[in-house]
Amino acid sequence: MADPSPPTEPAARADFAARAVDDEPFESSDPAGAPNPHAILEPGQVLDSRYRIERLARRGGMASIYRAEDLSREAPVAIKVMDRMGRSYKDRFVREAGILSGLSHPAIVGYLDSGSTPDGTLYIAMEWLEGEDLSDRLARRKKRGD
């Protein structure tokens, strides 16, 4: 991808999404999506000369979240990377980045940036929120019988 960051104008965001999907660096015939071996980020690794990875925070079904430092703002950020390969997963991830970049609301995590690593793994940079993980909170409530 020439410019991995989605622009803010709707027409330009649509163009970014089309280019990102067309630049598919890997394909998978597995409809569930094969694991992306490049999605593992290491502490100290720097993305786009801006985000220094600190640690893995959480792994989900489609993506992993890392805590990183935004070197330009000297602030913690969340970096979401796509764990699965295949066109449908990439389409969804690019669509998520485009939609999130256009939203601003106190109840929605703030979008900062998005791009791809040199090997083509997509990422979204978002504000880092301290607090309890929702799945942990729900499990605790279920255990208590709430």
C-alpha positions, 0 to 999 in steps of 0.5 A: 500500500502506498499510503496505509492511513485511511483519509477522513473524507468519505470518498477518499476512505472508500478509495483507501479501502478498495486499494487495501483489498486489491493489494492483498499480499496473501490468499487463503482458500480456507473460508474460516481464514488461515492464521496470519504468521506475520501478526505476532508483534514483538516488544520493542518493534516499531510500526511506521516509525511511530508506535513502539510495541510494549506487550500483547494485551488480548487475543481475540478471534480475528485480531490481537490487541497490543499496548504500544507507545505513540512516540510522537505523542508520548502516550499509550495506544492500542494497536489492533492487528489482524490475526487471520489471512484471506480476503474476507478478513482483510475486507472486514478489517479495512471496513472497520478502520474506515468506519472507526476513522469517521466516528467520534463519540465518548462511548467509542474508542478513539481512532488514531491511525491505521496502516500495514507492516512491511509484510502486509499485516494490517493494523489500527491504532486507537486510544488506550483505555485503562480499566477492566476487560469486558469479558472479565467483568461479564465472567465475574458477574456470571460467577456471582450470579448477577 
